[in-house]
């Protein structure tokens, strides 16, 4: 009869340790792969880097377009830009322009 309380206490201690290990493992796994875990943070860092590169490209394109728009303002109108835009919008060519037709490859 003496061995039963020892066995029971050993099993209860083992169950307690196993339960604690499972709970720690559960939270450990979710700390790594959860919605706000380490893996999600790495994915967000990669997404931030990709979007920063896209932002740099979009900013450069915007600066280029703002420069072209500033050339079309009435206080400092550039005749070459005005001529280029008029021809593009109206599909006209100048009298001295050379038009070269090429066949599609």
Secondary structure, DSSP 4 states (H G I P E B T S, - for coil): -HHHHHHHHHHHHHHHHHHHHHHHHHHHHHHHHSTTSHHHHHHHHHHHHHHHHHHHHHHHHHHHHHHHHHHTSGGG--HHHHHHHHHHHHT---TT---------
